[in-house]
Amino acid sequence: MQKKETYIIGIQIYMGVYICHKKTKKNRKKIVKQWLSKSIVKSINNIWLSF
């Protein structure tokens, strides 16, 4: 279960980075920051719930 969760989070991060690279350079940093903060919060919540 834990491995699967980590794998899914990894795919989400990869996809987010890929999508950000497709967008304009001007907005990229802002998008990446917003996206990463959301993902990290989700990941932390998932980790806390699994304990």
NORQUISUL-V362892 format. One record per residue. RES is the residue in one letter. SS is DSSP state (H for helix, E for strand, L for the rest). Layout:
res & ss
RES & SS
RES & SS
//
This chain:
res & ss
M & L
Q & H
K & H
K & H
E & H
T & H
Y & H
I & H
I & H
G & H
I & H
Q & H
I & H
Y & H
M & H
G & H
V & H
Y & H
I & H
C & H
H & H
K & H
K & L
T & L
K & H
K & H
N & H
R & H
K & H
K & H
I & H
V & H
K & H
Q & H
W & H
L & H
S & H
K & H
S & H
I & H
V & H
K & H
S & H
I & H
N & H
N & H
I & H
W & H
L & H
S & H
F & L
//
